Amino acid sequence: MDIRFDFSGKKAVVFGGTTGINLAIAEAFATRGAAVAVASRKQANVDAAVEHLRGHGGPVLGFVADVRDMDSVAAVFEAVGSEWGTLDVLVSGAAGNFLAEANDLSSNGFKVVVDIDLNGSFHVMRAGFEHLSPGASVINITAPQAWIPVRYQAHVCAAKAGVDQLTRVLALEWGGKGIRVNAIAPGPISGTEGMARLSPADLDGDAVTSVPLGRFGTKEEIADLAMFLSSSAAAYISGAVIPCDGGGSYEGVRGIEQAGRLLAASRQ
């Protein structure tokens, strides 16, 4: 193993780290020697993730927390800090999404996604800041909808655009502390709840043809990018929002739009 990707003795916290892409990221850190703490809203998911991660590495902690609640998030950091001290890696990956035309969105529906994606990211980073060691890596999980307008995704586009700008601002403000802040924007990733929700099975073929590399990505490929951004190989990278989407940032949205049209047709 390249020593730059050996995280032995490092401590990582992954919010949303009990399922999907975020669990794959937590597993990658655990496999490479890090102590890993995961947090999400459902106790059953936390318990399953902790059991899974203990088979892949060192110490593991699990917490039930809602990123929409600052006190809930802060309690996770206090508990992890008292157990392990300062943190080397922080990943904010909790997210919410569904397909809806803007005219069909309720105020609460819009607010829920903004609260989880944008306010939740702020809560995680704000509460986590004082627990980060100099040289720590912070990673937000964003989406191509942050910069590409996509039908049926007004709520997500708005929330993720905020996440991207928050990433850049904190890279400016925290750089003097030696803390790097970056974001990863996954494209269509197989085996995730997001793809199951946004790209029904009968659209998979069309969605794949809209990605230049001709396939969906894997959770492990997103985890690999998180490993790189948290390693010394990326020591001079901060404030970056990096797509990991097979080149499909502009074409890949067609699959989401087609899924939305199918949803709209089903309501007529």
C-alpha positions as a printed NumPy array, in Angstrom:
array([[  0.   ,   0.   ,   0.   ],
       [  1.23 ,   3.491,  -0.85 ],
       [  2.073,   5.008,   2.538],
       [  0.128,   8.129,   1.583],
       [ -3.047,   6.046,   1.59 ],
       [ -2.355,   4.369,   4.926],
       [ -4.675,   5.937,   7.502],
       [ -3.447,   3.947,  10.488],
       [ -3.792,   6.047,  13.632],
       [ -6.15 ,   8.511,  11.908],
       [ -9.704,   9.19 ,  13.048],
       [-12.591,   9.741,  10.643],
       [-16.24 ,  10.691,  11.113],
       [-18.754,  10.061,   8.32 ],
       [-22.23 ,  11.568,   8.625],
       [-24.707,   9.532,   6.606],
       [-22.105,   6.778,   6.803],
       [-24.463,   3.865,   7.364],
       [-25.664,   3.239,   3.802],
       [-24.729,   3.665,   0.142],
       [-21.815,   5.826,  -0.945],
       [-21.107,   7.066,   2.565],
       [-20.863,   3.548,   3.994],
       [-18.423,   2.673,   1.194],
       [-16.327,   5.696,   2.189],
       [-16.398,   4.667,   5.85 ],
       [-15.399,   1.124,   4.88 ],
       [-12.492,   2.389,   2.783],
       [-11.109,   4.382,   5.703],
       [-11.569,   1.436,   8.068],
       [ -9.856,  -0.953,   5.652],
       [ -6.901,   1.43 ,   5.464],
       [ -6.449,   1.5  ,   9.222],
       [ -8.492,   4.459,  10.421],
       [-10.747,   4.518,  13.447],
       [-14.17 ,   5.332,  12.022],
       [-17.335,   6.798,  13.515],
       [-20.59 ,   6.854,  11.553],
       [-23.809,   8.724,  12.238],
       [-27.301,   8.663,  10.727],
       [-30.935,   8.967,  11.761],
       [-31.964,   5.304,  12.032],
       [-30.735,   3.083,  14.845],
       [-31.087,  -0.09 ,  12.761],
       [-28.845,   1.352,  10.041],
       [-26.277,   2.483,  12.594],
       [-26.173,  -0.943,  14.237],
       [-25.8  ,  -2.746,  10.899],
       [-23.065,  -0.38 ,   9.715],
       [-21.064,  -0.71 ,  12.931],
       [-21.205,  -4.503,  12.738],
       [-20.145,  -4.385,   9.082],
       [-17.286,  -1.959,   9.643],
       [-15.865,  -3.908,  12.566],
       [-15.073,  -6.645,  10.081],
       [-12.925,  -4.284,   8.029],
       [-10.531,  -2.585,  10.409],
       [ -9.956,  -0.958,  13.738],
       [-12.159,   0.867,  16.261],
       [-15.695,   1.772,  15.161],
       [-18.296,   3.992,  16.811],
       [-21.906,   4.538,  15.755],
       [-24.359,   7.302,  16.635],
       [-27.954,   8.188,  15.938],
       [-28.124,  11.826,  14.877],
       [-30.214,  14.061,  12.634],
       [-28.078,  16.575,  10.734],
       [-30.993,  19.015,  10.798],
       [-30.511,  19.323,  14.574],
       [-27.329,  21.174,  15.54 ],
       [-27.401,  19.844,  19.112],
       [-27.703,  16.274,  17.834],
       [-24.697,  16.763,  15.56 ],
       [-22.633,  18.482,  18.254],
       [-23.287,  15.574,  20.641],
       [-21.669,  13.182,  18.152],
       [-18.495,  15.244,  18.034],
       [-18.372,  15.583,  21.803],
       [-18.665,  11.816,  22.202],
       [-16.093,  11.028,  19.528],
       [-13.743,  13.713,  20.83 ],
       [-13.86 ,  12.381,  24.368],
       [-13.092,   8.883,  23.049],
       [-10.483,   9.602,  20.371],
       [ -9.4  ,  13.231,  20.644],
       [ -9.027,  15.36 ,  17.531],
       [-10.22 ,  14.204,  14.113],
       [ -8.318,  13.872,  10.851],
       [-11.168,  13.315,   8.4  ],
       [-14.739,  14.6  ,   8.338],
       [-17.24 ,  13.573,   5.659],
       [-20.669,  15.203,   5.418],
       [-22.825,  12.98 ,   3.246],
       [-26.395,  13.037,   4.54 ],
       [-28.832,  13.935,   1.753],
       [-32.464,  13.885,   0.72 ],
       [-34.024,  13.804,  -2.729],
       [-37.192,  13.056,  -4.662],
       [-38.561,  13.98 ,  -8.082],
       [-41.089,  16.804,  -8.263],
       [-41.939,  19.712, -10.494],
       [-41.393,  23.029,  -8.757],
       [-45.096,  23.83 ,  -9.092],
       [-45.919,  20.644,  -7.207],
       [-43.411,  21.242,  -4.415],
       [-44.818,  22.244,  -1.068],
       [-42.938,  24.694,   1.087],
       [-42.199,  21.849,   3.477],
       [-40.939,  19.567,   0.71 ],
       [-38.475,  22.211,  -0.443],
       [-37.467,  22.977,   3.143],
       [-36.814,  19.338,   4.053],
       [-34.189,  18.925,   1.317],
       [-32.533,  22.273,   2.08 ],
       [-32.506,  21.402,   5.8  ],
       [-30.843,  18.036,   5.218],
       [-28.428,  18.901,   2.417],
       [-27.446,  22.518,   3.058],
       [-28.258,  23.265,   6.678],
       [-27.135,  19.762,   7.633],
       [-23.777,  20.265,   5.922],
       [-23.325,  23.541,   7.785],
       [-24.215,  21.911,  11.104],
       [-21.723,  19.083,  10.546],
       [-18.88 ,  21.407,   9.608],
       [-19.661,  24.093,  12.174],
       [-19.953,  21.624,  15.052],
       [-16.971,  19.613,  13.831],
       [-14.539,  22.488,  13.347],
       [-13.208,  22.687,  16.892],
       [-12.543,  18.936,  16.866],
       [-10.418,  18.924,  13.704],
       [ -6.661,  18.565,  13.83 ],
       [ -4.342,  20.797,  11.766],
       [ -4.088,  19.224,   8.323],
       [ -7.539,  17.644,   8.578],
       [ -9.547,  16.863,   5.451],
       [-13.221,  17.847,   5.216],
       [-15.309,  16.423,   2.372],
       [-18.866,  17.361,   1.44 ],
       [-20.871,  15.074,  -0.814],
       [-22.615,  17.288,  -3.345],
       [-24.163,  16.591,  -6.78 ],
       [-23.958,  17.788, -10.407],
       [-27.341,  19.457,  -9.836],
       [-25.394,  22.117,  -7.942],
       [-24.33 ,  23.713, -11.217],
       [-26.585,  22.085, -13.817],
       [-30.269,  23.041, -13.795],
       [-32.311,  19.838, -13.925],
       [-36.075,  19.557, -14.26 ],
       [-37.891,  18.088, -11.247],
       [-34.885,  18.922,  -9.029],
       [-35.339,  22.599,  -8.038],
       [-35.01 ,  21.762,  -4.339],
       [-31.839,  19.708,  -4.833],
       [-30.274,  22.177,  -7.269],
       [-30.74 ,  24.993,  -4.761],
       [-29.485,  23.002,  -1.779],
       [-26.418,  21.541,  -3.477],
       [-25.434,  24.903,  -4.979],
       [-25.343,  26.165,  -1.413],
       [-23.196,  23.208,  -0.35 ],
       [-20.671,  23.979,  -3.084],
       [-20.367,  27.623,  -2.105],
       [-20.143,  26.698,   1.57 ],
       [-17.295,  24.356,   0.657],
       [-15.393,  27.144,  -1.088],
       [-15.964,  29.727,   1.652],
       [-14.798,  27.384,   4.409],
       [-11.736,  26.46 ,   2.362],
       [-10.885,  30.175,   2.474],
       [-11.652,  30.635,   6.148],
       [-10.153,  27.411,   7.467],
       [ -7.045,  27.278,   5.297],
       [ -5.091,  29.255,   7.856],
       [ -5.715,  26.436,  10.335],
       [ -4.282,  23.917,   7.874],
       [ -7.722,  22.395,   7.252],
       [ -8.651,  21.494,   3.685],
       [-12.292,  21.557,   2.564],
       [-13.385,  19.907,  -0.7  ],
       [-16.492,  18.38 ,  -2.225],
       [-17.221,  15.316,  -4.351],
       [-20.095,  15.338,  -6.851],
       [-20.984,  11.725,  -7.706],
       [-22.725,  11.01 , -10.986],
       [-24.985,   7.971, -11.461],
       [-23.685,   5.348,  -9.021],
       [-24.992,   1.79 ,  -9.168],
       [-26.455,   0.087,  -6.135],
       [-27.511,   3.286,  -4.377],
       [-30.871,   4.461,  -3.103],
       [-30.543,   7.594,  -5.201],
       [-30.3  ,   5.682,  -8.467],
       [-33.151,   3.384,  -7.481],
       [-35.299,   6.428,  -6.79 ],
       [-34.244,   8.666,  -9.681],
       [-33.621,   6.174, -12.483],
       [-36.241,   3.4  , -12.714],
       [-35.066,   0.096, -14.162],
       [-36.66 ,   0.677, -17.546],
       [-34.555,   3.833, -17.954],
       [-31.198,   2.347, -16.987],
       [-30.139,   1.739, -20.575],
       [-30.877,   5.337, -21.57 ],
       [-29.129,   6.645, -18.473],
       [-25.969,   4.662, -19.238],
       [-25.82 ,   5.878, -22.831],
       [-25.894,   9.443, -21.518],
       [-22.606,   8.861, -19.647],
       [-19.543,   9.196, -21.935],
       [-17.741,   6.289, -20.251],
       [-20.797,   4.138, -20.973],
       [-21.51 ,   2.817, -17.485],
       [-22.651,   3.726, -14.014],
       [-19.964,   4.397, -11.431],
       [-19.41 ,   2.333,  -8.311],
       [-19.509,   3.301,  -4.664],
       [-15.901,   2.186,  -4.368],
       [-14.836,   4.716,  -7.014],
       [-16.322,   7.54 ,  -4.941],
       [-14.585,   6.132,  -1.87 ],
       [-11.278,   6.072,  -3.739],
       [-11.629,   9.771,  -4.499],
       [-12.367,  10.457,  -0.832],
       [ -9.204,   8.538,   0.069],
       [ -7.165,  10.634,  -2.337],
       [ -8.58 ,  13.944,  -1.078],
       [ -7.816,  12.952,   2.514],
       [ -4.284,  11.778,   1.781],
       [ -1.005,  13.651,   1.621],
       [ -1.159,  13.207,  -2.161],
       [ -3.843,  15.934,  -2.132],
       [ -2.129,  18.172,   0.42 ],
       [ -2.414,  21.257,  -1.809],
       [ -6.024,  20.734,  -2.886],
       [ -8.668,  22.784,  -1.078],
       [-11.855,  24.484,  -2.198],
       [-12.316,  22.033,  -5.072],
       [-15.66 ,  20.606,  -6.169],
       [-14.762,  17.457,  -8.087],
       [-17.239,  15.583, -10.321],
       [-16.858,  11.801, -10.303],
       [-19.376,  10.97 , -12.993],
       [-17.745,   9.339, -15.997],
       [-17.797,  12.646, -17.837],
       [-21.586,  12.84 , -17.684],
       [-22.09 ,  16.148, -15.877],
       [-23.856,  17.646, -18.866],
       [-25.296,  14.603, -20.609],
       [-25.999,  12.442, -17.58 ],
       [-28.884,  14.599, -16.384],
       [-31.011,  13.148, -19.185],
       [-31.605,   9.986, -17.175],
       [-32.964,  11.998, -14.252],
       [-35.138,  14.089, -16.54 ],
       [-36.53 ,  10.986, -18.236],
       [-37.38 ,   9.524, -14.843],
       [-39.137,  12.768, -13.985],
       [-41.154,  12.707, -17.194],
       [-42.213,   9.141, -16.411],
       [-43.319,  10.294, -12.97 ],
       [-45.234,  13.237, -14.467],
       [-46.953,  10.95 , -16.979],
       [-48.017,   8.566, -14.201],
       [-49.87 ,  11.423, -12.489],
       [-51.934,  12.363, -15.526]])
